[in-house]
Amino acid sequence: MAQWNLGDILDAIESVLPATAPALIHGTRMITWAQMGARSNNIARALAAQGLAPGTKVAFYMRNRPEYGELMAACFKGRFTHVNINYRYRPDEVFYIFDDSDSEVVFYSSEFRDCIVELKDRLQKVRLFVEIGEEAAKAPFAIAYEQLAQTGDGLPLGIERSPHDELFIYTGGTTGMPKGVIWRHTDMREAQLDAQRLLGPTPDSIEAALALIRADGPGRMTLPACPLMHGTGFITAIGTLASGGCIVTLDNASLDADELWQAVERNKVQSIAIVGDAFAKPMLKALDAAPGKFDTSSLITIVSSGVMWSKEVKQGLIRHIPQVALMDSFGASEGLGFGRSVTTAAGSTETAKFTIGGMCDVFDEKDQPVPPGSGVPGFIALKGPIPLAYYKDPEKSARTFKTINGVRYSIPGDWCTVEKDGSLTLLGRGSVCINTAGEKVFPEEVEEVLKTHPAIEDALVVGVPDDKWGQAVTAVVHLRAGATLDEQALKDHVRGKLAGYKTPKAVFATDSALRAPNGKADYKGAAELAVALSNAR
């Protein structure tokens, strides 16, 4: 297996790309590869001059913007460790990540200045604050970002790096406190390439990667519609830069589908990264509202990761963009390349069906292999290039990163069955599995059936404590505009497609948010809501 360092990759790519090749585009603002190279080198050198050693944790507290990409490059080159901060968190939640990660440097957007000012005296581990944005109004204890980016000769650092340099991806914490997943550079890059090998050959060295760029030019124009501070957006950004491509981001704080399609047209975007129907549905709605309005002829792929992406929405997108390949990428912050599902105009796959990755096995609860076609549910396990551990959590690390028969695996807890042809049917994450009268019910399986009913826009299914069942299968739904709740009709709909014990005992309609803005299901919030609504009956 090749050994990779992301800083070395970026240095090499900068040396062969045309000076005018775009690296980062945000709205109408464009930063070339040459500019990003110089600015990121200046930032990395300035941090080193502050006495920061390799491995120092650097927190990124900002929305999607070019500085995120520049700072990623600076950390990779300077051997500092990326720490993602969810900008939607409240101050105490933000403090938890800063403190748990042992961050010594905080880069933050000026819009989050009030939170930083509130937390500053509690952040005893932080040595340096850097503010991005309104320099004249910055906090008095902070350094201006542009001061770091523009000061210096911009030349490469000329330092020796290691494939064992690290980056952190903090999980969303929808089923518990967020944890930092520790990735080595070489494992992250090799895992990305392993996932791409499902589709064809990939470079096995920096020299081979440069040969591709020399032959074919810059990499893809990629638009991460999801936040870069989440795993899907961040990993997409790494892959884009590591192949000499360009990261296109949007101005609006929340998804604006019209803005997205305008950016696709203006920048000739070739690939979009999304997180399931929460993104795909408004994108389709905008196309349906004005067929032919946007030029989408440049699009090659739309990739969804993290949640289910319904077959009906995929078919709608293909009506408007017939050349596009729609991909479900089954992965997690704890591992890439578990499986892939591809839908094109020539054919489609059922929701939750995946072609298993070549480095995957499936085990039951006793760590025994699950035979294909047996119908026995098991955990999918990924070997090969996987993370080292969760930061400062040896107990959870031992549960997730297990050695079975002498092979080290990442087992995030996703249940599946293995069909006779070796394909997977994904059932859901074990941490939200419902135990009702001894039977296991996987929420996503029931949710996907509910969402096929014409009255339902979205649904989450949770277990509510129950004296009779242990946990009662309970659905919380968003109704489509103009629809009314017919609880019995929804129960009958599920019963007609799934085993009786999977039928919700209760269905509640709500206007409360069921998902975070990145599309991930908020099972914790849904469970609290379901319990409150059940008690109110």
C-alpha positions in Angstrom: 0.0 0.0 0.0 1.3 3.5 -0.9 2.3 5.9 1.8 0.7 9.4 1.4 0.9 12.7 3.1 -1.7 15.3 2.1 0.8 18.2 2.5 3.2 16.5 0.1 0.4 15.9 -2.4 -0.6 19.6 -2.4 2.9 20.8 -2.8 3.4 18.5 -5.8 0.1 19.5 -7.4 0.8 23.2 -7.0 4.1 22.7 -9.0 2.3 21.3 -12.1 -1.0 23.0 -12.3 -1.4 26.2 -14.4 -1.1 29.3 -12.2 -4.7 30.3 -13.2 -6.3 27.0 -12.3 -9.1 27.6 -9.8 -8.8 25.9 -6.4 -11.6 27.5 -4.4 -14.7 29.3 -5.7 -17.2 30.9 -3.3 -20.0 32.9 -5.0 -18.1 35.2 -7.3 -14.8 35.0 -5.4 -12.2 32.8 -6.9 -8.8 31.7 -5.5 -6.3 30.0 -7.9 -4.1 27.1 -7.0 -1.1 29.4 -7.0 -2.8 31.8 -4.6 -4.0 29.1 -2.3 -0.5 27.6 -2.3 1.1 30.9 -1.3 -1.5 31.8 1.3 -1.6 28.4 2.9 2.2 28.3 3.0 2.3 31.7 4.7 -0.3 30.6 7.3 1.5 27.3 8.0 4.9 29.1 8.4 3.3 31.8 10.7 1.8 29.1 13.0 5.2 27.3 13.2 6.8 30.7 14.1 4.3 30.9 17.0 6.0 27.7 18.4 3.3 25.2 17.3 4.7 21.7 17.0 3.6 19.0 14.6 0.3 17.5 15.8 -1.0 20.7 17.4 -4.8 20.7 17.2 -6.3 23.6 15.1 -10.0 24.2 15.4 -12.0 25.3 12.3 -15.1 27.3 13.4 -16.7 28.7 10.3 -19.3 28.0 7.6 -18.4 27.0 4.0 -16.0 29.6 2.7 -12.6 29.7 0.8 -10.7 30.1 4.1 -11.7 26.6 5.1 -9.9 25.1 2.1 -6.9 27.4 2.6 -6.6 26.4 6.2 -7.0 22.7 5.4 -4.0 23.1 3.1 -2.1 25.0 5.7 -2.6 22.3 8.4 -1.7 19.5 6.0 1.5 21.3 5.0 2.4 22.5 8.4 1.7 19.1 10.0 -1.1 20.5 12.3 -4.2 18.5 13.1 -7.6 19.6 11.8 -10.5 19.8 14.3 -14.0 20.5 12.9 -16.4 22.6 14.9 -20.1 22.5 14.3 -21.1 26.1 13.9 -24.7 25.3 14.8 -23.7 24.3 18.4 -24.5 26.5 21.3 -21.5 27.9 23.3 -21.3 25.0 25.8 -21.4 22.5 23.0 -18.6 24.4 21.2 -16.6 24.5 24.4 -16.9 20.7 24.7 -15.2 20.2 21.3 -12.5 22.8 21.9 -11.8 21.2 25.3 -12.1 17.5 24.3 -9.9 18.0 21.3 -7.2 19.9 23.2 -7.2 22.5 20.5 -4.5 25.1 20.9 -5.4 27.3 18.0 -8.9 28.5 17.0 -9.7 30.0 13.6 -13.2 31.5 13.6 -15.4 33.6 11.4 -16.3 37.0 12.7 -20.0 36.0 12.9 -19.1 33.7 15.8 -17.1 36.3 17.6 -19.6 36.7 20.4 -19.4 33.0 21.2 -15.6 33.1 21.3 -15.6 36.2 23.5 -18.0 34.4 25.9 -15.8 31.3 26.0 -12.4 32.8 26.0 -11.6 32.7 29.7 -12.7 29.1 29.9 -10.4 28.1 27.0 -7.3 27.7 29.0 -5.7 25.3 26.4 -6.0 27.8 23.5 -2.8 29.7 22.8 -3.9 31.6 19.6 -7.2 33.0 18.3 -7.4 34.0 14.6 -10.4 35.9 13.3 -11.7 35.7 9.7 -13.7 38.6 8.4 -14.1 42.2 9.6 -10.5 43.0 10.6 -11.4 46.5 11.9 -13.9 45.0 14.4 -12.1 41.9 15.4 -11.7 40.8 19.0 -8.8 42.5 20.6 -7.2 39.3 21.7 -7.3 37.8 18.1 -5.0 37.9 15.1 -6.5 38.9 11.8 -6.6 36.0 9.3 -5.4 38.1 6.4 -2.4 39.2 8.4 -1.2 35.6 8.4 -2.3 34.8 4.8 -0.6 37.8 3.2 2.6 38.0 5.2 5.5 36.0 3.8 7.0 34.9 0.5 4.5 32.2 -0.1 7.2 29.6 -0.9 6.9 25.9 0.1 7.8 25.1 3.6 10.6 22.6 2.7 9.9 20.4 5.7 9.8 16.6 6.0 6.4 15.3 6.6 5.1 11.9 7.7 2.3 9.6 6.3 1.4 9.2 10.0 0.4 12.9 10.3 -3.1 13.1 11.7 -6.5 14.9 11.1 -9.6 14.7 13.3 -13.2 14.4 12.2 -15.6 15.0 15.1 -18.8 13.0 14.7 -22.2 14.6 14.9 -23.2 13.2 18.3 -26.8 12.5 17.3 -26.8 9.4 19.5 -24.3 10.5 22.1 -21.5 13.0 22.8 -19.4 13.9 19.7 -16.1 11.9 19.4 -13.0 12.8 17.4 -12.1 10.1 14.9 -8.3 10.0 14.4 -7.2 9.5 10.8 -3.7 9.3 9.5 -3.0 11.1 6.2 -2.0 7.9 4.5 -5.0 6.0 5.6 -7.4 8.8 4.6 -6.0 9.1 1.1 -5.7 5.3 0.5 -9.3 4.8 1.8 -10.5 7.4 -0.7 -8.7 5.7 -3.5 -10.0 2.3 -2.4 -13.5 3.6 -2.7 -12.8 5.1 -6.1 -11.3 1.7 -7.3 -14.9 0.4 -7.3 -15.3 2.5 -10.4 -11.9 2.1 -12.1 -8.1 2.5 -11.8 -6.6 5.1 -9.5 -3.1 6.4 -9.1 -0.8 4.5 -6.8 1.8 7.2 -6.1 2.1 11.0 -6.2 4.1 10.7 -9.5 1.2 8.8 -11.1 -1.3 11.4 -9.8 0.8 14.1 -11.4 1.0 12.2 -14.6 -2.8 12.2 -14.8 -3.0 15.9 -14.1 -0.4 16.6 -16.8 -2.4 14.5 -19.3 -5.9 15.5 -18.4 -5.5 18.9 -16.7 -7.0 20.0 -13.4 -9.4 17.7 -11.5 -13.1 18.0 -11.2 -15.1 21.0 -10.3 -16.9 19.7 -7.1 -19.6 21.4 -5.2 -20.1 20.1 -1.6 -23.6 21.3 -0.9 -23.2 20.1 2.7 -21.0 21.8 5.3 -17.3 21.3 5.1 -17.3 21.0 8.9 -19.2 17.7 8.6 -17.5 14.4 7.5 -19.1 14.2 4.1 -18.2 17.8 3.1 -14.7 17.6 4.6 -13.8 14.2 3.0 -15.1 15.4 -0.3 -13.0 18.5 -0.1 -9.9 16.5 0.7 -10.5 14.2 -2.3 -11.1 17.3 -4.6 -7.8 19.0 -3.6 -5.8 15.8 -3.6 -6.7 15.3 -7.3 -6.0 18.9 -8.3 -9.7 19.9 -8.5 -11.7 22.9 -7.4 -14.0 23.2 -4.4 -17.1 25.3 -5.2 -19.1 26.6 -2.2 -22.3 28.5 -1.8 -22.9 31.9 -0.2 -26.2 31.2 1.6 -26.1 29.9 5.2 -28.7 27.3 4.4 -29.4 25.4 1.2 -30.8 27.5 -1.6 -31.5 25.1 -4.5 -31.7 27.9 -7.1 -28.3 29.2 -5.9 -26.9 25.7 -6.2 -28.1 25.2 -9.8 -26.9 28.7 -10.7 -23.4 27.8 -9.3 -23.4 24.5 -11.3 -24.2 26.4 -14.5 -21.8 29.3 -13.9 -18.8 27.1 -12.9 -19.5 24.0 -15.0 -19.6 21.9 -11.9 -19.0 18.2 -12.6 -19.8 16.6 -9.2 -22.1 17.5 -6.3 -21.9 16.1 -2.8 -25.1 15.9 -0.8 -26.6 14.1 2.2 -29.7 12.3 1.1 -33.2 13.6 0.5 -32.8 16.6 2.7 -30.7 18.1 -0.1 -32.0 16.1 -3.1 -35.7 17.0 -2.6 -35.3 20.8 -2.7 -32.9 20.4 -5.6 -35.5 18.4 -7.5 -38.2 20.8 -6.6 -36.2 23.7 -8.1 -35.8 21.8 -11.4 -39.4 20.8 -11.5 -40.5 24.4 -10.9 -38.5 25.6 -14.0 -37.6 22.8 -16.4 -34.7 23.8 -18.6 -33.9 26.9 -16.7 -30.5 25.8 -15.5 -27.7 24.4 -17.7 -26.7 21.1 -15.9 -24.9 19.6 -18.9 -21.5 19.6 -17.1 -22.7 17.3 -14.3 -21.2 13.8 -14.2 -22.1 12.7 -10.7 -24.2 13.5 -7.6 -22.9 11.6 -4.6 -24.9 11.2 -1.4 -23.4 9.9 1.8 -24.6 9.4 5.4 -28.3 8.8 5.0 -30.8 7.0 2.7 -31.5 8.6 -0.7 -34.9 7.5 -2.0 -35.4 5.9 -5.4 -38.3 8.3 -6.4 -36.2 11.4 -5.9 -33.3 9.9 -7.9 -35.6 9.1 -10.8 -36.9 12.7 -10.7 -33.3 14.1 -10.9 -32.5 11.9 -13.8 -35.5 13.2 -15.7 -33.9 16.6 -15.7 -30.2 15.5 -15.9 -30.2 12.3 -18.0 -26.4 12.0 -18.3 -25.8 12.1 -14.5 -24.8 9.1 -12.4 -26.4 9.2 -8.9 -24.3 7.5 -6.3 -25.1 6.4 -2.7 -21.7 6.1 -1.0 -22.0 3.9 2.1 -19.4 5.2 4.5 -18.9 7.0 7.8 -16.4 9.2 9.6 -15.1 5.8 10.9 -14.4 4.4 7.5 -14.8 4.9 3.7 -15.9 2.5 1.0 -18.2 0.1 2.8 -20.3 0.0 -0.3 -21.8 1.9 -3.3 -25.0 2.0 -5.2 -25.2 3.7 -8.6 -28.3 4.9 -10.4 -28.3 6.1 -14.0 -30.9 6.6 -16.8 -30.1 3.0 -17.8 -31.1 1.5 -14.5 -31.7 1.9 -10.8 -31.3 0.1 -7.6 -33.6 -0.2 -4.6 -33.2 2.1 -1.7 -30.6 0.7 0.8 -29.1 -1.8 -1.7 -25.4 -1.6 -2.0 -22.5 -3.3 -3.8 -20.3 -4.3 -1.0 -16.7 -2.9 -0.9 -13.9 -5.3 -1.6 -12.4 -4.7 1.9 -15.7 -5.5 3.7 -16.9 -8.5 5.7 -20.1 -9.0 7.7 -20.2 -10.5 11.2 -22.9 -11.4 13.6 -23.0 -10.3 17.3 -20.6 -13.2 18.1 -18.0 -12.0 15.5 -18.9 -15.0 13.2 -19.1 -14.4 9.4 -22.7 -14.0 8.0 -23.2 -16.4 5.0 -24.6 -14.7 1.9 -28.3 -15.4 1.4 -28.8 -16.6 5.0 -31.1 -13.7 5.9 -29.2 -13.3 9.2 -28.6 -9.6 10.0 -25.0 -8.7 10.9 -22.6 -5.8 11.3 -20.7 -4.6 8.3 -16.9 -4.4 9.0 -14.2 -2.6 7.0 -10.6 -3.6 6.9 -7.6 -2.0 5.2 -7.0 1.7 5.7 -9.2 2.7 8.6 -8.9 5.3 11.5 -6.6 4.7 14.5 -9.2 5.3 17.2 -11.5 7.8 18.8 -9.6 10.6 20.6 -9.3 10.0 24.3 -12.0 7.2 24.3 -10.3 3.8 24.5 -13.5 2.0 25.5 -15.5 3.2 22.4 -12.4 2.7 20.3 -12.2 -1.0 21.4 -15.8 -1.5 20.5 -15.6 0.1 17.0 -12.0 -0.7 15.9 -11.9 -4.5 16.6 -9.5 -7.2 15.7 -11.3 -10.4 14.5 -9.2 -13.4 13.5 -6.1 -11.3 13.4 -7.6 -8.6 11.1 -8.3 -5.1 12.3 -11.7 -3.8 11.3 -13.8 -0.6 11.6 -17.3 -1.5 12.8 -19.4 1.6 13.3 -22.5 -0.4 14.1 -24.4 -0.5 10.8 -26.7 -3.6 10.5 -27.3 -5.2 7.1 -28.2 -8.5 5.4 -26.0 -10.1 2.7 -27.9 -11.3 -0.4 -26.9 -14.4 -2.3 -25.2 -12.2 -4.9 -23.0 -10.6 -2.2 -24.9 -7.3 -2.3 -25.9 -5.6 0.9 -29.3 -4.5 2.2 -28.6 -1.8 4.8 -30.9 -2.0 7.8 -29.7 0.9 10.0 -27.3 1.9 12.8 -27.3 -0.4 15.8 -27.2 2.5 18.2 -30.8 3.4 17.2 -32.1 -0.2 16.7 -35.4 -0.7 18.5 -36.0 -3.9 20.6 -39.7 -4.5 20.7 -40.8 -7.7 22.5 -37.4 -9.2 21.6 -37.6 -8.4 17.9 -35.1 -6.0 16.3 -36.5 -3.2 14.3 -34.2 -1.0 12.3 -35.7 2.6 12.0 -34.5 3.3 8.5 -36.3 0.3 7.1 -39.6 1.6 8.5 -38.9 5.2 7.6 -38.3 4.4 3.9 -41.7 2.6 3.7 -43.5 5.5 5.4 -41.9 8.0 3.0 -43.4 6.1 0.1 -46.9 7.1 1.3 -48.2 10.2 -0.6 -49.0 12.1 2.6 -45.5 11.9 4.1 -42.7 14.3 3.3 -40.2 12.9 5.9 -40.2 10.4 8.8 -38.1 9.2 11.7 -38.9 6.1 13.7 -37.8 5.6 17.3 -38.4 3.3 20.3 -40.5 4.7 23.1 -40.3 2.9 26.5 -43.4 0.7 26.9 -44.5 -1.7 29.7 -45.8 -4.3 27.2 -43.3 -4.1 24.4 -40.2 -2.9 26.1 -39.9 -0.4 23.3 -42.9 0.7 21.2 -42.1 1.4 17.5 -43.2 5.1 17.1 -43.1 7.3 14.1 -42.7 11.1 14.0 -43.6 12.5 10.5 -43.7 15.6 8.5 -46.8 15.8 6.3 -46.7 17.0 2.7 -48.4 20.4 2.1 -52.2 20.0 2.3 -52.1 16.5 3.7 -53.8 15.4 7.0 -52.7 12.7 9.4 -54.5 9.4 9.0 -52.7 7.3 11.5 -54.5 4.1 10.7 -53.8 4.5 7.0 -50.1 4.9 7.7 -50.0 1.9 9.9 -51.8 -0.2 7.3 -49.3 1.1 4.6 -46.4 -0.2 6.7 -48.1 -3.4 7.6 -48.7 -4.1 3.9 -44.9 -4.0 3.2 -43.2 -5.1 6.4 -43.6 -7.7 9.2 -46.4 -6.8 11.6 -44.0 -6.1 14.6 -42.3 -3.4 12.5 -45.6 -1.4 12.2 -45.6 1.7 14.3 -47.7 1.5 17.4 -48.2 5.3 17.1 -47.7 7.9 14.4 -47.4 11.6 15.3 -47.2 14.6 12.9 -45.0 17.5 13.9 -43.6 20.7 12.5 -40.5 20.3 14.6 -37.2 19.7 12.8 -36.4 16.0 12.4 -33.0 16.5 10.9 -30.0 18.7 11.3 -29.5 21.1 8.4 -26.8 18.7 7.1 -29.5 16.1 6.5 -28.5 13.7 9.4 -31.4 12.3 11.4 -31.8 13.7 14.9 -32.9 10.5 16.6 -32.2 11.9 20.1 -34.5 14.9 19.5 -37.1 12.7 17.7 -37.2 10.3 20.7 -37.7 13.1 23.2 -40.5 14.4 21.0 -42.1 11.0 20.6 -42.0 10.4 24.4 -43.6 13.8 25.1 -46.4 13.2 22.5 -47.0 9.7 23.7 -47.3 11.0 27.3 -49.7 13.7 26.2 -52.2 11.2 24.7 
